[in-house]
């Protein structure tokens, strides 16, 4: 099972967030559980190959 980090916050009555490796793709939910379910859906879609030009974040090691 893969584990992903995500960023989230509550804005009034909605929970908003995005996967740390895909900051351009934000989602929301009425509950934190709904938000995490939506984040899982986004992850599946982004890795399906059906969405062109998906931008990702990576680390670069330099001297």
PyMOL Python script that loads the backbone (N, CA, C, O; Angstrom):
from pymol import cmd

cmd.read_pdbstr("""\
ATOM      1  N   UNK A   1       0.845  -1.179   0.000  1.00  0.00           N
ATOM      2  CA  UNK A   1       0.000   0.000   0.000  1.00  0.00           C
ATOM      3  C   UNK A   1       0.892   1.245   0.000  1.00  0.00           C
ATOM      4  O   UNK A   1       1.798   1.375   0.824  1.00  0.00           O
ATOM      5  N   UNK A   2       0.627   2.128  -0.910  1.00  0.00           N
ATOM      6  CA  UNK A   2       1.384   3.375  -1.020  1.00  0.00           C
ATOM      7  C   UNK A   2       0.792   4.423  -0.082  1.00  0.00           C
ATOM      8  O   UNK A   2      -0.425   4.500   0.084  1.00  0.00           O
ATOM      9  N   UNK A   3       1.653   5.220   0.523  1.00  0.00           N
ATOM     10  CA  UNK A   3       1.201   6.301   1.406  1.00  0.00           C
ATOM     11  C   UNK A   3       1.586   7.628   0.772  1.00  0.00           C
ATOM     12  O   UNK A   3       2.717   7.801   0.319  1.00  0.00           O
ATOM     13  N   UNK A   4       0.651   8.558   0.741  1.00  0.00           N
ATOM     14  CA  UNK A   4       0.885   9.872   0.158  1.00  0.00           C
ATOM     15  C   UNK A   4       0.609  10.955   1.192  1.00  0.00           C
ATOM     16  O   UNK A   4      -0.290  10.830   2.023  1.00  0.00           O
ATOM     17  N   UNK A   5       1.393  12.010   1.123  1.00  0.00           N
ATOM     18  CA  UNK A   5       1.138  13.164   1.985  1.00  0.00           C
ATOM     19  C   UNK A   5       0.158  14.085   1.283  1.00  0.00           C
ATOM     20  O   UNK A   5       0.171  14.216   0.059  1.00  0.00           O
ATOM     21  N   UNK A   6      -0.696  14.723   2.081  1.00  0.00           N
ATOM     22  CA  UNK A   6      -1.613  15.701   1.511  1.00  0.00           C
ATOM     23  C   UNK A   6      -1.706  16.914   2.429  1.00  0.00           C
ATOM     24  O   UNK A   6      -1.475  16.826   3.635  1.00  0.00           O
ATOM     25  N   UNK A   7      -2.047  18.033   1.831  1.00  0.00           N
ATOM     26  CA  UNK A   7      -2.208  19.299   2.541  1.00  0.00           C
ATOM     27  C   UNK A   7      -3.705  19.555   2.618  1.00  0.00           C
ATOM     28  O   UNK A   7      -4.413  19.399   1.624  1.00  0.00           O
ATOM     29  N   UNK A   8      -4.197  19.951   3.800  1.00  0.00           N
ATOM     30  CA  UNK A   8      -5.629  20.198   3.928  1.00  0.00           C
ATOM     31  C   UNK A   8      -5.897  21.304   4.936  1.00  0.00           C
ATOM     32  O   UNK A   8      -5.060  21.608   5.786  1.00  0.00           O
ATOM     33  N   UNK A   9      -7.066  21.895   4.827  1.00  0.00           N
ATOM     34  CA  UNK A   9      -7.510  22.927   5.759  1.00  0.00           C
ATOM     35  C   UNK A   9      -9.023  23.025   5.703  1.00  0.00           C
ATOM     36  O   UNK A   9      -9.662  22.555   4.762  1.00  0.00           O
ATOM     37  N   UNK A  10      -9.574  23.640   6.723  1.00  0.00           N
ATOM     38  CA  UNK A  10     -11.021  23.838   6.772  1.00  0.00           C
ATOM     39  C   UNK A  10     -11.316  25.300   6.504  1.00  0.00           C
ATOM     40  O   UNK A  10     -10.733  26.185   7.131  1.00  0.00           O
ATOM     41  N   UNK A  11     -12.217  25.549   5.577  1.00  0.00           N
ATOM     42  CA  UNK A  11     -12.656  26.897   5.231  1.00  0.00           C
ATOM     43  C   UNK A  11     -14.153  26.954   5.459  1.00  0.00           C
ATOM     44  O   UNK A  11     -14.944  26.448   4.662  1.00  0.00           O
ATOM     45  N   UNK A  12     -14.524  27.579   6.560  1.00  0.00           N
ATOM     46  CA  UNK A  12     -15.913  27.586   7.018  1.00  0.00           C
ATOM     47  C   UNK A  12     -16.383  26.147   7.185  1.00  0.00           C
ATOM     48  O   UNK A  12     -15.868  25.445   8.055  1.00  0.00           O
ATOM     49  N   UNK A  13     -17.332  25.683   6.392  1.00  0.00           N
ATOM     50  CA  UNK A  13     -17.862  24.332   6.600  1.00  0.00           C
ATOM     51  C   UNK A  13     -17.310  23.297   5.617  1.00  0.00           C
ATOM     52  O   UNK A  13     -17.732  22.141   5.633  1.00  0.00           O
ATOM     53  N   UNK A  14     -16.376  23.702   4.769  1.00  0.00           N
ATOM     54  CA  UNK A  14     -15.808  22.774   3.788  1.00  0.00           C
ATOM     55  C   UNK A  14     -14.357  22.452   4.129  1.00  0.00           C
ATOM     56  O   UNK A  14     -13.622  23.288   4.655  1.00  0.00           O
ATOM     57  N   UNK A  15     -13.965  21.221   3.817  1.00  0.00           N
ATOM     58  CA  UNK A  15     -12.580  20.797   3.935  1.00  0.00           C
ATOM     59  C   UNK A  15     -11.971  20.838   2.539  1.00  0.00           C
ATOM     60  O   UNK A  15     -12.548  20.296   1.597  1.00  0.00           O
ATOM     61  N   UNK A  16     -10.810  21.474   2.397  1.00  0.00           N
ATOM     62  CA  UNK A  16     -10.127  21.594   1.116  1.00  0.00           C
ATOM     63  C   UNK A  16      -8.749  20.964   1.223  1.00  0.00           C
ATOM     64  O   UNK A  16      -8.156  20.940   2.302  1.00  0.00           O
ATOM     65  N   UNK A  17      -8.237  20.455   0.111  1.00  0.00           N
ATOM     66  CA  UNK A  17      -6.915  19.871   0.153  1.00  0.00           C
ATOM     67  C   UNK A  17      -6.414  19.427  -1.205  1.00  0.00           C
ATOM     68  O   UNK A  17      -7.141  19.422  -2.198  1.00  0.00           O
ATOM     69  N   UNK A  18      -5.128  19.050  -1.212  1.00  0.00           N
ATOM     70  CA  UNK A  18      -4.499  18.536  -2.423  1.00  0.00           C
ATOM     71  C   UNK A  18      -3.388  17.581  -2.025  1.00  0.00           C
ATOM     72  O   UNK A  18      -2.858  17.652  -0.916  1.00  0.00           O
ATOM     73  N   UNK A  19      -3.043  16.694  -2.931  1.00  0.00           N
ATOM     74  CA  UNK A  19      -1.930  15.771  -2.717  1.00  0.00           C
ATOM     75  C   UNK A  19      -0.631  16.548  -2.855  1.00  0.00           C
ATOM     76  O   UNK A  19      -0.481  17.352  -3.775  1.00  0.00           O
ATOM     77  N   UNK A  20       0.304  16.314  -1.953  1.00  0.00           N
ATOM     78  CA  UNK A  20       1.550  17.064  -1.961  1.00  0.00           C
ATOM     79  C   UNK A  20       2.300  16.927  -3.287  1.00  0.00           C
ATOM     80  O   UNK A  20       2.934  17.881  -3.737  1.00  0.00           O
ATOM     81  N   UNK A  21       2.234  15.768  -3.907  1.00  0.00           N
ATOM     82  CA  UNK A  21       2.935  15.556  -5.181  1.00  0.00           C
ATOM     83  C   UNK A  21       2.170  16.112  -6.387  1.00  0.00           C
ATOM     84  O   UNK A  21       2.721  16.183  -7.486  1.00  0.00           O
ATOM     85  N   UNK A  22       0.929  16.499  -6.195  1.00  0.00           N
ATOM     86  CA  UNK A  22       0.100  17.058  -7.274  1.00  0.00           C
ATOM     87  C   UNK A  22      -0.599  18.328  -6.777  1.00  0.00           C
ATOM     88  O   UNK A  22      -1.823  18.335  -6.645  1.00  0.00           O
ATOM     89  N   UNK A  23       0.150  19.398  -6.500  1.00  0.00           N
ATOM     90  CA  UNK A  23      -0.454  20.590  -5.899  1.00  0.00           C
ATOM     91  C   UNK A  23      -1.431  21.342  -6.807  1.00  0.00           C
ATOM     92  O   UNK A  23      -2.196  22.179  -6.326  1.00  0.00           O
ATOM     93  N   UNK A  24      -1.416  21.061  -8.090  1.00  0.00           N
ATOM     94  CA  UNK A  24      -2.311  21.754  -9.021  1.00  0.00           C
ATOM     95  C   UNK A  24      -3.736  21.198  -9.008  1.00  0.00           C
ATOM     96  O   UNK A  24      -4.631  21.781  -9.621  1.00  0.00           O
ATOM     97  N   UNK A  25      -3.954  20.087  -8.320  1.00  0.00           N
ATOM     98  CA  UNK A  25      -5.249  19.406  -8.375  1.00  0.00           C
ATOM     99  C   UNK A  25      -5.884  19.386  -6.985  1.00  0.00           C
ATOM    100  O   UNK A  25      -5.688  18.450  -6.210  1.00  0.00           O
ATOM    101  N   UNK A  26      -6.638  20.422  -6.692  1.00  0.00           N
ATOM    102  CA  UNK A  26      -7.259  20.574  -5.385  1.00  0.00           C
ATOM    103  C   UNK A  26      -8.673  20.003  -5.410  1.00  0.00           C
ATOM    104  O   UNK A  26      -9.331  19.992  -6.451  1.00  0.00           O
ATOM    105  N   UNK A  27      -9.134  19.527  -4.246  1.00  0.00           N
ATOM    106  CA  UNK A  27     -10.492  19.021  -4.123  1.00  0.00           C
ATOM    107  C   UNK A  27     -11.064  19.458  -2.786  1.00  0.00           C
ATOM    108  O   UNK A  27     -10.389  20.121  -1.998  1.00  0.00           O
ATOM    109  N   UNK A  28     -12.306  19.086  -2.536  1.00  0.00           N
ATOM    110  CA  UNK A  28     -12.968  19.489  -1.296  1.00  0.00           C
ATOM    111  C   UNK A  28     -13.943  18.423  -0.852  1.00  0.00           C
ATOM    112  O   UNK A  28     -14.241  17.485  -1.592  1.00  0.00           O
ATOM    113  N   UNK A  29     -14.436  18.576   0.363  1.00  0.00           N
ATOM    114  CA  UNK A  29     -15.448  17.679   0.903  1.00  0.00           C
ATOM    115  C   UNK A  29     -16.162  18.340   2.063  1.00  0.00           C
ATOM    116  O   UNK A  29     -15.616  19.236   2.706  1.00  0.00           O
ATOM    117  N   UNK A  30     -17.372  17.904   2.329  1.00  0.00           N
ATOM    118  CA  UNK A  30     -18.127  18.448   3.453  1.00  0.00           C
ATOM    119  C   UNK A  30     -17.592  17.938   4.784  1.00  0.00           C
ATOM    120  O   UNK A  30     -17.799  18.566   5.822  1.00  0.00           O
ATOM    121  N   UNK A  31     -16.895  16.786   4.753  1.00  0.00           N
ATOM    122  CA  UNK A  31     -16.245  16.224   5.934  1.00  0.00           C
ATOM    123  C   UNK A  31     -14.804  15.884   5.564  1.00  0.00           C
ATOM    124  O   UNK A  31     -14.452  15.824   4.386  1.00  0.00           O
ATOM    125  N   UNK A  32     -13.985  15.664   6.572  1.00  0.00           N
ATOM    126  CA  UNK A  32     -12.600  15.280   6.286  1.00  0.00           C
ATOM    127  C   UNK A  32     -12.557  13.910   5.616  1.00  0.00           C
ATOM    128  O   UNK A  32     -11.706  13.673   4.759  1.00  0.00           O
ATOM    129  N   UNK A  33     -13.453  13.008   5.991  1.00  0.00           N
ATOM    130  CA  UNK A  33     -13.514  11.689   5.341  1.00  0.00           C
ATOM    131  C   UNK A  33     -13.869  11.814   3.865  1.00  0.00           C
ATOM    132  O   UNK A  33     -13.301  11.115   3.026  1.00  0.00           O
ATOM    133  N   UNK A  34     -14.805  12.702   3.545  1.00  0.00           N
ATOM    134  CA  UNK A  34     -15.170  12.917   2.139  1.00  0.00           C
ATOM    135  C   UNK A  34     -13.991  13.515   1.377  1.00  0.00           C
ATOM    136  O   UNK A  34     -13.743  13.157   0.226  1.00  0.00           O
ATOM    137  N   UNK A  35     -13.274  14.420   2.017  1.00  0.00           N
ATOM    138  CA  UNK A  35     -12.090  15.000   1.379  1.00  0.00           C
ATOM    139  C   UNK A  35     -11.068  13.923   1.060  1.00  0.00           C
ATOM    140  O   UNK A  35     -10.549  13.889  -0.056  1.00  0.00           O
ATOM    141  N   UNK A  36     -10.763  13.045   2.003  1.00  0.00           N
ATOM    142  CA  UNK A  36      -9.758  12.016   1.741  1.00  0.00           C
ATOM    143  C   UNK A  36     -10.227  11.038   0.664  1.00  0.00           C
ATOM    144  O   UNK A  36      -9.411  10.547  -0.116  1.00  0.00           O
ATOM    145  N   UNK A  37     -11.519  10.752   0.611  1.00  0.00           N
ATOM    146  CA  UNK A  37     -12.043   9.895  -0.459  1.00  0.00           C
ATOM    147  C   UNK A  37     -11.860  10.578  -1.813  1.00  0.00           C
ATOM    148  O   UNK A  37     -11.489   9.929  -2.790  1.00  0.00           O
ATOM    149  N   UNK A  38     -12.120  11.881  -1.872  1.00  0.00           N
ATOM    150  CA  UNK A  38     -11.946  12.631  -3.117  1.00  0.00           C
ATOM    151  C   UNK A  38     -10.474  12.697  -3.518  1.00  0.00           C
ATOM    152  O   UNK A  38     -10.154  12.651  -4.706  1.00  0.00           O
ATOM    153  N   UNK A  39      -9.572  12.804  -2.535  1.00  0.00           N
ATOM    154  CA  UNK A  39      -8.139  12.807  -2.837  1.00  0.00           C
ATOM    155  C   UNK A  39      -7.706  11.466  -3.420  1.00  0.00           C
ATOM    156  O   UNK A  39      -6.869  11.428  -4.322  1.00  0.00           O
ATOM    157  N   UNK A  40      -8.257  10.382  -2.923  1.00  0.00           N
ATOM    158  CA  UNK A  40      -7.949   9.057  -3.470  1.00  0.00           C
ATOM    159  C   UNK A  40      -8.444   8.947  -4.908  1.00  0.00           C
ATOM    160  O   UNK A  40      -7.763   8.374  -5.759  1.00  0.00           O
ATOM    161  N   UNK A  41      -9.625   9.495  -5.181  1.00  0.00           N
ATOM    162  CA  UNK A  41     -10.162   9.493  -6.547  1.00  0.00           C
ATOM    163  C   UNK A  41      -9.260  10.290  -7.486  1.00  0.00           C
ATOM    164  O   UNK A  41      -8.979   9.851  -8.601  1.00  0.00           O
ATOM    165  N   UNK A  42      -8.811  11.451  -7.039  1.00  0.00           N
ATOM    166  CA  UNK A  42      -7.922  12.275  -7.860  1.00  0.00           C
ATOM    167  C   UNK A  42      -6.630  11.516  -8.149  1.00  0.00           C
ATOM    168  O   UNK A  42      -6.147  11.525  -9.281  1.00  0.00           O
ATOM    169  N   UNK A  43      -6.073  10.865  -7.140  1.00  0.00           N
ATOM    170  CA  UNK A  43      -4.837  10.104  -7.331  1.00  0.00           C
ATOM    171  C   UNK A  43      -5.027   9.023  -8.398  1.00  0.00           C
ATOM    172  O   UNK A  43      -4.177   8.848  -9.271  1.00  0.00           O
ATOM    173  N   UNK A  44      -6.125   8.316  -8.319  1.00  0.00           N
ATOM    174  CA  UNK A  44      -6.419   7.270  -9.301  1.00  0.00           C
ATOM    175  C   UNK A  44      -6.516   7.858 -10.704  1.00  0.00           C
ATOM    176  O   UNK A  44      -5.947   7.311 -11.649  1.00  0.00           O
ATOM    177  N   UNK A  45      -7.228   8.963 -10.842  1.00  0.00           N
ATOM    178  CA  UNK A  45      -7.383   9.602 -12.158  1.00  0.00           C
ATOM    179  C   UNK A  45      -6.054  10.111 -12.698  1.00  0.00           C
ATOM    180  O   UNK A  45      -5.752   9.934 -13.879  1.00  0.00           O
ATOM    181  N   UNK A  46      -5.254  10.747 -11.832  1.00  0.00           N
ATOM    182  CA  UNK A  46      -3.978  11.300 -12.283  1.00  0.00           C
ATOM    183  C   UNK A  46      -3.007  10.218 -12.723  1.00  0.00           C
ATOM    184  O   UNK A  46      -2.163  10.466 -13.584  1.00  0.00           O
ATOM    185  N   UNK A  47      -3.106   9.042 -12.160  1.00  0.00           N
ATOM    186  CA  UNK A  47      -2.200   7.957 -12.508  1.00  0.00           C
ATOM    187  C   UNK A  47      -2.774   7.003 -13.552  1.00  0.00           C
ATOM    188  O   UNK A  47      -2.124   6.023 -13.916  1.00  0.00           O
ATOM    189  N   UNK A  48      -3.972   7.277 -14.030  1.00  0.00           N
ATOM    190  CA  UNK A  48      -4.606   6.411 -15.020  1.00  0.00           C
ATOM    191  C   UNK A  48      -4.051   6.620 -16.430  1.00  0.00           C
ATOM    192  O   UNK A  48      -4.189   5.757 -17.297  1.00  0.00           O
ATOM    193  N   UNK A  49      -3.426   7.772 -16.644  1.00  0.00           N
ATOM    194  CA  UNK A  49      -2.940   8.093 -17.982  1.00  0.00           C
ATOM    195  C   UNK A  49      -3.977   8.786 -18.841  1.00  0.00           C
ATOM    196  O   UNK A  49      -3.695   9.137 -19.987  1.00  0.00           O
ATOM    197  N   UNK A  50      -5.181   8.992 -18.302  1.00  0.00           N
ATOM    198  CA  UNK A  50      -6.252   9.636 -19.058  1.00  0.00           C
ATOM    199  C   UNK A  50      -6.182  11.158 -19.035  1.00  0.00           C
ATOM    200  O   UNK A  50      -6.824  11.819 -19.851  1.00  0.00           O
ATOM    201  N   UNK A  51      -5.412  11.717 -18.113  1.00  0.00           N
ATOM    202  CA  UNK A  51      -5.286  13.173 -18.004  1.00  0.00           C
ATOM    203  C   UNK A  51      -3.929  13.564 -18.571  1.00  0.00           C
ATOM    204  O   UNK A  51      -2.898  13.148 -18.043  1.00  0.00           O
ATOM    205  N   UNK A  52      -3.912  14.366 -19.649  1.00  0.00           N
ATOM    206  CA  UNK A  52      -2.636  14.749 -20.252  1.00  0.00           C
ATOM    207  C   UNK A  52      -1.926  15.837 -19.450  1.00  0.00           C
ATOM    208  O   UNK A  52      -2.562  16.607 -18.730  1.00  0.00           O
ATOM    209  N   UNK A  53      -0.623  15.888 -19.582  1.00  0.00           N
ATOM    210  CA  UNK A  53       0.212  16.963 -19.024  1.00  0.00           C
ATOM    211  C   UNK A  53       0.080  17.120 -17.516  1.00  0.00           C
ATOM    212  O   UNK A  53      -0.022  18.242 -17.021  1.00  0.00           O
ATOM    213  N   UNK A  54       0.080  16.025 -16.785  1.00  0.00           N
ATOM    214  CA  UNK A  54      -0.011  16.074 -15.327  1.00  0.00           C
ATOM    215  C   UNK A  54       1.325  16.560 -14.777  1.00  0.00           C
ATOM    216  O   UNK A  54       2.368  15.960 -15.040  1.00  0.00           O
ATOM    217  N   UNK A  55       1.289  17.653 -14.008  1.00  0.00           N
ATOM    218  CA  UNK A  55       2.503  18.191 -13.399  1.00  0.00           C
ATOM    219  C   UNK A  55       2.680  17.576 -12.015  1.00  0.00           C
ATOM    220  O   UNK A  55       1.718  17.435 -11.260  1.00  0.00           O
ATOM    221  N   UNK A  56       3.919  17.211 -11.690  1.00  0.00           N
ATOM    222  CA  UNK A  56       4.240  16.571 -10.417  1.00  0.00           C
ATOM    223  C   UNK A  56       5.337  17.361  -9.712  1.00  0.00           C
ATOM    224  O   UNK A  56       5.998  18.207 -10.314  1.00  0.00           O
ATOM    225  N   UNK A  57       5.517  17.070  -8.432  1.00  0.00           N
ATOM    226  CA  UNK A  57       6.596  17.629  -7.635  1.00  0.00           C
ATOM    227  C   UNK A  57       7.566  16.510  -7.299  1.00  0.00           C
ATOM    228  O   UNK A  57       7.138  15.409  -6.952  1.00  0.00           O
ATOM    229  N   UNK A  58       8.860  16.769  -7.395  1.00  0.00           N
ATOM    230  CA  UNK A  58       9.874  15.773  -7.060  1.00  0.00           C
ATOM    231  C   UNK A  58      11.008  16.458  -6.323  1.00  0.00           C
ATOM    232  O   UNK A  58      11.077  17.686  -6.273  1.00  0.00           O
ATOM    233  N   UNK A  59      11.893  15.662  -5.756  1.00  0.00           N
ATOM    234  CA  UNK A  59      13.071  16.198  -5.082  1.00  0.00           C
ATOM    235  C   UNK A  59      14.293  15.981  -5.955  1.00  0.00           C
ATOM    236  O   UNK A  59      14.408  14.978  -6.659  1.00  0.00           O
ATOM    237  N   UNK A  60      15.187  16.926  -5.895  1.00  0.00           N
ATOM    238  CA  UNK A  60      16.442  16.851  -6.638  1.00  0.00           C
ATOM    239  C   UNK A  60      17.579  16.954  -5.637  1.00  0.00           C
ATOM    240  O   UNK A  60      17.646  17.911  -4.865  1.00  0.00           O
ATOM    241  N   UNK A  61      18.469  15.977  -5.647  1.00  0.00           N
ATOM    242  CA  UNK A  61      19.612  16.012  -4.744  1.00  0.00           C
ATOM    243  C   UNK A  61      20.781  16.655  -5.463  1.00  0.00           C
ATOM    244  O   UNK A  61      21.150  16.241  -6.562  1.00  0.00           O
ATOM    245  N   UNK A  62      21.362  17.673  -4.836  1.00  0.00           N
ATOM    246  CA  UNK A  62      22.519  18.355  -5.408  1.00  0.00           C
ATOM    247  C   UNK A  62      23.660  18.329  -4.403  1.00  0.00           C
ATOM    248  O   UNK A  62      23.440  18.141  -3.207  1.00  0.00           O
ATOM    249  N   UNK A  63      24.853  18.514  -4.883  1.00  0.00           N
ATOM    250  CA  UNK A  63      26.050  18.427  -4.021  1.00  0.00           C
ATOM    251  C   UNK A  63      26.071  19.460  -2.957  1.00  0.00           C
ATOM    252  O   UNK A  63      27.010  19.510  -2.162  1.00  0.00           O
TER     253      UNK A  63
END
""", "prot")
cmd.dss("prot")
cmd.show_as("cartoon", "prot")
cmd.util.cbc("prot")
cmd.orient("prot")
